[in-house]
Amino acid sequence: MLSYRAVYLTKISLFVLLIIAGCKDDPPEETEQKSGRIEFTFQHFLNGQPLQFDTLRYVNEAGNKYMVNEIQYFISDVKLFGKKGIKLIDDWKDIHYVDTDIPDSRRWEVYDKITPDEYDSVSFTFGFAPDKNISFMYVNPPEKDMFWPEFLGGGYHYMKLNGKWLPAGQTSQTIPFDFHLGRGQVYYSYPDSITGFIDNQFNVSLPASGFTILADETVEIQITMNVENWFKDPHIYDHDIYGGYIMQNQEAMEMVKQNGHNVFTIQINKE
Amino acid sequence: MKAWLSLSLFFVISIGFTQNSGLISGTITDADSSKFIPNVSVIIDSLKIGTLTNESGYFEFKSVPAGSYQIRFSCIGYAPRVKQLYVGSGKSIELTIDLIPQIETLKEVVIEDSYLHFNIISKMPYVNTSFSKFRIEQAGARDIGDYMRTSQNISGVRKGGTQIDPVVRGFKFSQLNVVLNNGQKIEGGCPNRMDPATGHVEIDDIKEINVVKGPYDLRYGVGLGAMINLLTNETDLPDSGFIKFNASKLYESNWNGNKEHVKITGGNKWGFVSLTGGRQSYDNYDDGNGNEINSSFDKLNYAGKLGLRPLKNHLLLLSAEEARGRDIRFPALPMDERKDDTQLISADYKIQSVGEVIDFINLKVYRSKVRHEMDNKYRPFSDTTVAISIIHAENTGGRGEIGFNLGIGELIAAADFEKIKKDGQREKYMILQPGLPVKIENLWNNAEIINRGFFALFQGHHKGWEYNLSARVDVNSAGSDAIIILHPILGEIYEFGTDSIESRYTNLSFNGGITRNLNEKFSVSLAAGRAVRSPDMTERFIILLPIGYDQFDYLGDPQLNPEANNQVDITFKYSHERMGDFQLNGFYSLINDFITGRRLPPAVQKPLSKDVLGVKQFYNAGNARLRGFEFSWATAADINPGVSLFASYTYGTLDKSIQYILNDQGEVIDDKTIYNDALTEIPPFESTLNFYYRMLNGRFVPTFKLRAVASQKHVSMSSYEASTPGFVVAGAGFTYVINSFFKISGGVNNLFDQAYFEHLNRNIIGTKYSLYEPGRSFYVNLFFKI
């Protein structure tokens, strides 16, 4: 016959075992996904060929010989126009930053679940709508480094397209150009009497001749920037006229904005 | 839950009624001559009973209720002595006590037996751990949170060299109720908890730390997971004329750490005065790999206490303390604490033995003021943005309680009031854009919480059953000026309306516990309760600061629901004269409306802090569960050499959470729901083995400690929490009572210079590497008293 002590010790052991047994829970479960997905990829072409950086091999419509060093820009408020309605891409992210020096930024795997539908076009804002262009909202690079100086209106650059061109009459000495777009200024007297600001973002609409997104399908939307178009349609942009720095030149930035209408093209790739 | 209740009932029903008191007797002899000593005062503190030894040095207490007791032996001409022991029901304990002749009369040489971290307070039906001044001194501890981590199922969040934030059984932050001297609250200034309440109290001022694990002690407020009571007031000063002077000096090798503390106390039957002062200066420590950790700090504190006894059994106690921390480095946070100025004042009025029915009356008012300043001046990224945050936090409160002796038990009724105010801002200087105005961001905007509490506790006993019932109602209201993130041109970009920023909750907390002494050796206790806490300042009102263990800016939600803990504890105690004392506790906790953070899309709110991954907002995540156990064993107090063993484990899960799937850039590209995911920051299984050997009649006691901690692989998937490896770390120490003036203690921590880190240590900012614990460190602590 067991002593009381033994009985108690047995009970203690049972108790410990119960605690330990109680620690084994159901394994984690996953939810099912019944919508489609999209991802954007970004390409940069010039004259129909992939853009080659840092080489003085291009000539624009104005006759400037130039090279491109880097392109950095934001797109926001991306919309898909479908038969069942318009899908605004903003569940997780409503602004995307593209940087030709950062390969990962040229691919955007979209979090939003996309309703299976037939879609006929994609649009986005190049830059930001004014209410989203908020100073200091980015605290980490690389987006942080796109800041637009406060005294020029604040917020962020929509685009930095940096390069060099060969000025007329020069044979080898290139000059850097900062083909930048952001918030413009209205001057009472240049350069220090600013009376107002002008938002230069613009909408890009890309008819895609119809594409379908099915449940559990991922569609790649390839967006291509055709760099030469920044400099020619409808305004022929001459670096010899506008120089290397246009952040305080609303006339130049207005040209950039208007030339932007046909810079982008779209292609749909299905898995 | 059903299984637990069934199990509890099984134990309760299966036990029989036996005797419930024991006998303590003993003989006291002179340590040098072995002669019997007559007229030795023998006192059992907790029972308030005492006796004197007869001519044969013999004493006896009959009918001592079963339980654990501290017995004091004192006699003029001898060093007083304290002994802890456990009395089982119907058990007779016979002690043989040696007293060391006093070198100089009326000078104390107190030799305590509590080397083994073992405190069972039998009347409590839950786990109650206390840390005495003696043990704190022996360990050469730098900080209360750091020291408390040496106990089972208490861990801490380390972000720097000091001010470690205690975690009890996986409960942390506002889930713990930390109070000073039975009720004073301290709101730390730092949103990142650089300065938890324990960090504002100087460890060398501590007389005792009392920890009640579980939601069971509601007397001083609601602690969901534990109540931690930091006691600095003198409770046993003589009422005849006296003057005492204490001083200590500590040096710790690895940190080049120096600590000094002085105290002078004097008084007579009308009252007493006590003045204390302390200073700590520690450099950076090296971890076990020899890497220097930016962990230096400097602290200074001074305090004065005035006690007046206007009438017999009346005491008015006035207390004022000021503490200054300077250049306290936190490598796991984006900023360092540049300045901390803390002022603690309080007034207590206590009346003992009021009458036959009213046993005592206690009144208290207090004010705690914290000014906290932190910046990133010495961080690499300060080359683009210098940020300075200054926060003011204030607690003002009071409480009154009356103790009734009802014959069948004791009733305590109390009412308390607390007002917390917090305001602070972060100033950013953008170095890359010179000429820009300073950007100012609110962290709190005149946030305020007012809590009114009403409490009652009944402790009774009936035929060997001891039980208690307590309840507490809290009426909690909170508000703040508008939470706005300002933009210099566009104005407000995030705001709660005036209506939604205010909240008011009425919370009911209650619990009950019962203890049954099964036989002369064995007792079982069952406790169950529900505690409800309102969200704290940070959870309600913080405005975008990285305050979690993960690198996210956190945003408060003023409309959070209160969090509730429903818990049951079963505790077994077994005491044997040769085998020693055992305690085994198991607990199960179901937390409703668990408060934690969830990611906000950058489309909703982008972070404002550098190097963070995004923004998380506090929310009520549904049910979370914590369960675990702790085991203690120690040889009987009079066994020499002595051994103790502790083991503890906590397992925490969240019923449902969402894991966001990230790409290589940390961008969210998908999500999935996870059921029963691990809770974050739960310490792994650990076990500690202690040895001591009393030599030279207890004047010289070497100790050795071995602590083994398992790896923690049960980590949160949804929060991408990293697992941590296990480790074994050893330490050794000694205490030598040189004479009635001098005592020396010393030792070595991390004896084998292990490179290791605790699971709860935060990562060094901007890296994936945990903050390592200090490598081998020698310390010596010299005490002088007169």
Interface residues (C-beta under 8 A of the other chain):
Chain A: Y4 R5 Y8 K11 I12 F15 V16 L18 I19 G22 C23 D25 D26 P27 P28 E29 E30 T31 Q33 D90 D91 W92 K93 D94 I95 D104 S105 E109 V110 Y111 P130 D131 I134 S135 F136 M137 Y138 V139 N140 F147 P149 E150 F151 G153 G154
Chain B: A3 L7 F11 K428 Q433 G435 L436 K439 H487 P488 I489 L490 I493 L518 N519 K521 F522 I570 F572 Y574 L584 G586 Y588 P601 P602 A603 K606 P607 L608 S609 K610 D611 V612 R627 G628 F629 Y651 T653 N663 D664 Q665 E667 V668 I669 D670 D671 K672 T673 I674 Y675 N676 D677 M717
